[in-house]
């Protein structure tokens, strides 16, 4: 095992997938977003070429279900043709069946693993992979793989580990299943959050290659793995995404809009897609509630970023506690809110469901926690106070 071996590992390309939670009026920007997923993978191919990798391993979900168009398949096939090294692919839940396998075949350097484990030997390295037999794979694919202790073994699997799940348990396995199988590097896919789950052996989720919503925040890309004398010498993450999603929180207490913009400029740029949640209390509260779309546009213009949405969880610049003892309508509203907030969950449910329309959705309200129900009360108080303050 003296030969140096270098490979690139990525997963969850989801070519053709759409961004979620965005309303884009600019056709040029909309096109940039659509193309960013493709551009990210093209950069991964560039990395494999520039770093003189010996193999490219893709752990499932190359396409995004019905978005595997002929043009998408042809583009991917052309990207594979740029490489003079082998490409190894296992299929996952989104690409267990693809439409254009025979009409647009991949080039000869591409190996797709079948639905039973298959092995490829490259000198003192072996690569084992297994693909989904159905979109809702229930088999424990990890348990079907056994490596050769005399070789450095890479396993290519699209699966869900019980201790690191995102709630979509396809091809489920346990952490124990990954041990004692003479596998040195588990090249996994399915989980969109990048993570090196273990280093003994290496168990790696590279994440998807381009975030598509605020649930997929942070840098996205691939891993470059260097194996020397049968051991991993380095495991380097390389970002390739065109846009980075960020979930940001801003406390408005004591701030005006200029303060907000100046602070956000440090976190936002032209390649940022952000959801901004405003919290705290202050003079910005009324403006945020009455003109959220224009505030969003102003932040976008000032920072050059794309604001996917803003969430307003603020309160007016008013001392609710001191106002509760007054004799005006605002004080009465605050006292009523305080009284409701002191009730139990069941008591709140009964009051909410005295309304015949709300009663139809009692199950939905019941699913909320007591704190969430009480927050509804507090939010209602805030809304009334905001309307009253704004009318002055």
C-alpha positions as CSV (number, residue, x, y, z in Angstrom):
1,X,0.0,0.0,0.0
2,X,2.7,2.5,-0.9
3,X,1.0,4.2,-3.8
4,X,-0.5,7.7,-3.4
5,X,-4.2,7.7,-4.2
6,X,-6.3,10.9,-4.4
7,X,-10.1,11.0,-5.0
8,X,-12.9,13.6,-5.0
9,X,-16.1,12.7,-3.1
10,X,-19.4,14.6,-3.6
11,X,-23.1,13.7,-3.4
12,X,-26.6,15.0,-3.8
13,X,-26.1,17.1,-6.9
14,X,-29.8,17.5,-7.5
15,X,-29.2,18.9,-11.0
16,X,-32.3,20.8,-12.2
17,X,-33.6,21.4,-8.7
18,X,-35.3,24.6,-7.9
19,X,-34.7,27.1,-5.2
20,X,-37.4,27.4,-2.5
21,X,-38.7,30.4,-0.7
22,X,-37.7,33.0,-3.2
23,X,-39.7,35.3,-5.4
24,X,-37.4,36.6,-8.1
25,X,-38.6,39.3,-10.6
26,X,-35.3,39.7,-12.4
27,X,-35.0,37.1,-15.2
28,X,-31.2,37.4,-15.3
29,X,-31.0,36.6,-11.6
30,X,-33.4,33.8,-11.8
31,X,-31.3,32.3,-14.6
32,X,-28.1,32.6,-12.4
33,X,-29.9,30.8,-9.6
34,X,-31.0,27.9,-11.9
35,X,-27.5,27.6,-13.3
36,X,-25.7,27.7,-10.0
37,X,-26.2,24.0,-9.3
38,X,-24.7,23.1,-12.6
39,X,-21.8,25.5,-12.2
40,X,-21.0,24.0,-8.8
41,X,-20.6,20.5,-10.2
42,X,-18.6,21.9,-13.1
43,X,-16.2,23.3,-10.5
44,X,-16.0,19.9,-8.9
45,X,-14.9,18.4,-12.2
46,X,-12.3,21.2,-12.5
47,X,-11.0,20.3,-9.1
48,X,-10.7,16.6,-10.0
49,X,-8.6,17.7,-13.1
50,X,-6.5,20.3,-11.3
51,X,-5.7,18.2,-8.3
52,X,-4.9,15.2,-10.6
53,X,-7.4,13.0,-8.7
54,X,-7.5,9.3,-9.5
55,X,-11.2,8.9,-9.2
56,X,-14.5,10.9,-8.7
57,X,-17.0,9.3,-6.4
58,X,-20.7,10.5,-6.4
59,X,-22.9,9.1,-3.6
60,X,-26.3,9.3,-5.1
61,X,-29.1,11.8,-6.1
62,X,-27.5,13.2,-9.2
63,X,-30.9,14.4,-10.4
64,X,-34.0,15.7,-8.7
65,X,-36.8,13.3,-9.5
66,X,-38.8,14.6,-12.4
67,X,-36.2,17.3,-13.2
68,X,-34.0,14.9,-15.1
69,X,-34.6,16.4,-18.5
70,X,-32.7,15.3,-21.7
71,X,-30.7,18.5,-21.6
72,X,-29.7,17.8,-18.0
73,X,-28.6,14.3,-18.7
74,X,-26.6,15.4,-21.8
75,X,-24.9,18.1,-19.9
76,X,-23.8,15.7,-17.1
77,X,-22.6,13.2,-19.6
78,X,-20.5,15.9,-21.3
79,X,-19.0,16.9,-17.9
80,X,-18.0,13.2,-17.3
81,X,-16.3,13.2,-20.7
82,X,-14.0,16.0,-19.5
83,X,-12.4,13.5,-17.1
84,X,-9.7,11.0,-18.0
85,X,-10.3,9.2,-14.6
86,X,-13.0,6.8,-13.6
87,X,-16.3,8.0,-12.1
88,X,-18.1,5.8,-9.6
89,X,-21.8,6.4,-8.9
90,X,-24.4,4.8,-6.6
91,X,-28.0,5.7,-7.1
92,X,-30.2,7.1,-4.3
93,X,-33.8,7.8,-3.6
94,X,-34.1,10.7,-6.2
95,X,-32.3,8.9,-9.0
96,X,-33.0,5.2,-8.4
97,X,-34.7,5.2,-11.8
98,X,-33.7,7.7,-14.5
99,X,-35.3,8.3,-17.8
100,X,-32.5,8.6,-20.4
101,X,-30.1,5.8,-19.5
102,X,-30.1,4.2,-23.0
103,X,-30.9,7.3,-25.1
104,X,-28.0,9.4,-23.5
105,X,-25.5,6.9,-22.1
106,X,-22.7,8.0,-19.9
107,X,-19.1,7.8,-21.3
108,X,-17.1,4.6,-20.7
109,X,-15.2,6.1,-17.7
110,X,-18.4,6.0,-15.7
111,X,-19.4,3.1,-13.5
112,X,-22.8,2.9,-11.9
113,X,-23.1,0.4,-9.2
114,X,-26.0,-2.1,-9.3
115,X,-28.6,-2.9,-6.7
116,X,-26.3,-5.6,-5.2
117,X,-22.8,-4.7,-4.0
118,X,-20.2,-4.5,-6.7
119,X,-16.4,-4.1,-6.3
120,X,-13.8,-2.4,-8.5
121,X,-10.1,-2.9,-7.8
122,X,-7.5,-0.2,-8.6
123,X,-4.1,-1.7,-7.6
124,X,-4.1,-1.5,-3.8
125,X,-7.4,0.4,-3.6
126,X,-10.9,-1.1,-3.9
127,X,-14.2,0.7,-4.4
128,X,-17.4,-1.0,-3.4
129,X,-20.9,0.5,-4.1
130,X,-24.5,-0.4,-4.1
131,X,-27.5,1.4,-5.5
132,X,-31.2,1.7,-4.5
133,X,-33.5,-0.8,-6.0
134,X,-36.5,1.4,-5.3
135,X,-37.0,5.1,-4.4
136,X,-38.1,4.1,-0.9
137,X,-35.2,1.7,-0.2
138,X,-35.7,-0.1,3.1
139,X,-32.7,-2.4,2.9
140,X,-29.7,-1.8,5.2
141,X,-27.2,-1.3,2.3
142,X,-24.3,-0.7,4.6
143,X,-24.6,-4.1,6.2
144,X,-24.2,-5.7,2.7
145,X,-20.7,-4.3,2.3
146,X,-17.5,-6.1,3.3
147,X,-14.1,-4.7,2.4
148,X,-10.7,-6.4,1.8
149,X,-8.4,-5.8,4.8
150,X,-5.4,-6.1,2.5
151,X,-6.6,-3.0,0.5
152,X,-7.7,0.5,1.2
153,X,-11.5,0.2,0.8
154,X,-13.9,3.0,-0.2
155,X,-17.6,2.3,0.2
156,X,-20.1,4.4,-1.9
157,X,-23.6,4.3,-0.3
158,X,-26.6,6.6,-0.2
159,X,-28.0,6.0,3.3
160,X,-29.4,7.3,6.6
161,X,-27.5,6.8,9.8
162,X,-29.7,6.6,12.9
163,X,-27.5,9.1,14.9
164,X,-27.3,11.6,12.0
165,X,-30.7,11.7,10.3
166,X,-32.7,14.6,8.7
167,X,-35.9,12.7,9.1
168,X,-35.9,10.9,5.7
169,X,-34.9,7.3,6.7
170,X,-34.1,5.7,3.4
171,X,-31.6,2.7,3.5
172,X,-31.3,3.1,7.3
173,X,-28.4,1.8,9.2
174,X,-26.9,2.2,12.6
175,X,-23.5,3.7,13.6
176,X,-22.5,0.2,14.6
177,X,-23.1,-1.1,11.1
178,X,-20.3,1.1,9.8
179,X,-17.7,-0.6,12.1
180,X,-15.7,-3.8,11.6
181,X,-16.3,-4.1,7.8
182,X,-12.8,-3.4,6.6
183,X,-13.9,-0.2,5.1
184,X,-11.5,2.7,5.4
185,X,-13.7,5.5,3.9
186,X,-17.5,5.5,3.8
187,X,-18.4,7.8,1.0
188,X,-22.0,8.6,1.9
189,X,-24.8,10.6,0.5
190,X,-28.4,11.6,1.4
191,X,-27.8,14.0,4.3
192,X,-27.5,17.6,3.0
193,X,-25.5,18.8,6.0
194,X,-21.8,18.4,5.6
195,X,-20.2,16.3,8.3
196,X,-17.3,14.0,9.1
197,X,-19.3,11.6,11.3
198,X,-16.2,9.6,12.2
199,X,-12.5,9.2,11.5
200,X,-12.1,5.6,12.7
201,X,-13.1,4.7,10.0
202,X,-13.8,7.8,8.0
203,X,-17.5,8.3,7.6
204,X,-18.2,11.4,5.5
205,X,-21.3,13.2,4.3
206,X,-20.1,15.9,1.9
207,X,-23.6,17.5,1.9
208,X,-25.3,18.7,-1.3
209,X,-23.3,20.9,-3.7
210,X,-25.6,24.0,-3.7
211,X,-28.0,25.1,-1.0
212,X,-31.5,25.6,-2.3
213,X,-33.3,27.1,0.8
214,X,-32.6,28.6,4.2
215,X,-32.6,25.0,5.5
216,X,-29.4,24.3,3.6
217,X,-27.2,27.1,4.9
218,X,-23.4,27.5,4.6
219,X,-20.8,26.5,2.2
220,X,-21.4,23.5,-0.1
221,X,-19.0,21.5,-2.3
222,X,-16.9,18.4,-2.2
223,X,-14.1,16.6,-0.3
224,X,-10.6,16.0,-1.7
225,X,-9.2,12.9,0.0
226,X,-5.5,11.9,-0.2
227,X,-4.5,8.4,0.7
228,X,-0.8,7.6,1.4
229,X,0.5,4.2,2.2
230,X,-3.0,2.9,2.9
231,X,-3.9,5.8,5.3
232,X,-5.8,9.0,4.8
233,X,-3.3,11.8,4.9
234,X,-5.8,14.6,4.4
235,X,-9.5,15.2,3.9
236,X,-10.0,18.7,2.6
237,X,-13.4,20.3,2.1
238,X,-13.5,22.5,-1.0
239,X,-16.5,24.9,-1.4
240,X,-17.9,25.1,-5.0
241,X,-21.3,26.7,-4.5
242,X,-22.4,29.8,-6.4
243,X,-24.7,31.1,-3.6
244,X,-24.5,30.7,0.2
245,X,-27.7,30.6,2.2
246,X,-27.6,32.3,5.6
247,X,-30.1,32.5,8.4
248,X,-29.4,35.7,10.3
249,X,-30.8,37.2,13.5
250,X,-30.9,41.0,14.2
251,X,-31.9,42.6,17.5
252,X,-33.4,45.9,16.8
253,X,-33.2,47.3,20.4
254,X,-31.7,50.8,20.2
255,X,-31.1,50.5,16.4
256,X,-32.4,52.3,13.4
257,X,-32.4,50.9,9.8
258,X,-29.0,52.4,9.1
259,X,-27.6,50.5,12.0
260,X,-29.2,47.3,10.7
261,X,-27.8,47.7,7.2
262,X,-24.3,48.6,8.4
263,X,-24.2,45.5,10.5
264,X,-25.6,43.2,7.9
265,X,-23.0,44.4,5.3
266,X,-20.4,42.4,7.2
267,X,-22.4,39.2,6.6
268,X,-24.0,39.7,3.2
269,X,-22.7,40.1,-0.4
270,X,-23.7,39.4,-4.0
271,X,-23.5,35.7,-3.5
272,X,-25.6,35.5,-0.4
273,X,-29.2,34.4,0.0
274,X,-30.5,35.3,3.4
275,X,-33.4,35.1,5.7
276,X,-33.3,37.8,8.3
277,X,-35.2,37.4,11.6
278,X,-35.7,40.6,13.6
279,X,-36.1,40.3,17.4
280,X,-36.1,42.7,20.3
281,X,-38.1,45.9,20.8
282,X,-37.7,49.4,19.5
283,X,-38.6,52.1,17.0
284,X,-38.1,49.8,14.0
285,X,-41.0,47.6,15.1
286,X,-43.8,49.5,13.4
287,X,-41.9,50.0,10.1
288,X,-40.9,46.3,9.9
289,X,-44.5,45.2,10.4
290,X,-46.1,47.8,8.0
291,X,-43.5,47.6,5.2
292,X,-41.7,44.3,5.4
293,X,-41.3,43.9,1.6
294,X,-39.8,47.4,1.2
295,X,-37.4,46.8,4.1
296,X,-36.3,43.6,2.5
297,X,-35.7,45.4,-0.8
298,X,-33.8,48.2,0.9
299,X,-31.5,45.7,2.6
300,X,-31.0,43.9,-0.7
301,X,-30.1,47.1,-2.5
302,X,-27.7,48.3,0.2
303,X,-25.8,45.0,0.6
304,X,-26.1,43.6,-2.9
305,X,-27.5,40.3,-1.5
306,X,-30.8,38.5,-2.0
307,X,-33.1,38.6,0.9
308,X,-35.4,35.5,0.7
309,X,-37.6,36.7,3.5
310,X,-37.7,38.6,6.7
311,X,-39.3,37.4,9.9
312,X,-40.6,40.0,12.3
313,X,-40.6,38.8,16.0
314,X,-40.3,42.3,17.6
315,X,-42.3,44.4,19.9
316,X,-43.0,48.2,20.0
317,X,-40.8,50.6,21.8
318,X,-43.1,50.6,24.8
319,X,-42.8,49.3,28.4
320,X,-45.8,46.8,28.4
321,X,-45.4,46.1,32.1
322,X,-45.7,49.8,33.1
323,X,-48.6,50.4,30.7
324,X,-50.6,47.5,32.1
325,X,-51.7,49.6,35.1
326,X,-53.2,52.4,33.0
327,X,-56.8,53.1,32.2
328,X,-56.6,53.3,28.4
329,X,-57.5,50.6,25.9
330,X,-53.9,49.6,25.4
331,X,-53.5,48.9,29.1
332,X,-56.7,46.8,29.0
333,X,-55.3,44.8,26.1
334,X,-52.1,44.2,27.9
335,X,-53.9,43.1,31.1
336,X,-56.1,40.7,29.0
337,X,-53.0,39.3,27.4
338,X,-51.3,38.8,30.7
339,X,-54.4,37.0,32.1
340,X,-54.5,34.6,29.1
341,X,-50.7,34.0,29.3
342,X,-51.2,32.7,32.9
343,X,-53.6,30.0,31.8
344,X,-52.7,26.4,31.2
345,X,-52.4,24.9,27.7
346,X,-55.8,23.2,28.0
347,X,-57.5,26.4,29.2
348,X,-56.0,28.3,26.3
349,X,-57.2,25.6,23.9
350,X,-60.7,25.8,25.2
351,X,-60.8,29.6,24.8
352,X,-59.3,29.5,21.3
353,X,-61.8,26.8,20.2
354,X,-64.9,28.7,21.4
355,X,-64.6,30.2,17.9
356,X,-66.4,27.7,15.6
357,X,-63.9,28.1,12.8
358,X,-60.9,27.7,15.1
359,X,-62.6,24.6,16.7
360,X,-62.3,22.8,13.3
361,X,-58.5,23.0,13.7
362,X,-58.2,22.1,17.3
363,X,-55.9,19.2,16.5
364,X,-53.4,21.7,14.9
365,X,-53.5,23.9,18.0
366,X,-53.1,20.9,20.2
367,X,-49.9,20.0,18.4
368,X,-48.4,23.3,19.6
369,X,-46.5,23.5,22.8
370,X,-47.8,25.6,25.7
371,X,-45.0,28.1,25.1
372,X,-46.1,28.4,21.4
373,X,-49.7,29.0,22.4
374,X,-48.7,31.7,24.9
375,X,-46.5,33.3,22.2
376,X,-49.6,33.5,20.1
377,X,-51.2,35.6,22.9
378,X,-48.2,37.8,23.2
379,X,-48.0,38.3,19.5
380,X,-51.7,39.3,19.4
381,X,-51.1,41.9,22.1
382,X,-48.1,43.2,20.2
383,X,-50.2,43.5,17.0
384,X,-53.0,45.5,18.7
385,X,-50.5,47.8,20.4
386,X,-48.7,48.3,17.1
387,X,-51.9,49.3,15.4
388,X,-52.8,51.7,18.2
389,X,-49.3,53.3,18.2
390,X,-49.3,53.6,14.5
391,X,-52.6,55.4,14.4
392,X,-51.4,58.3,16.7
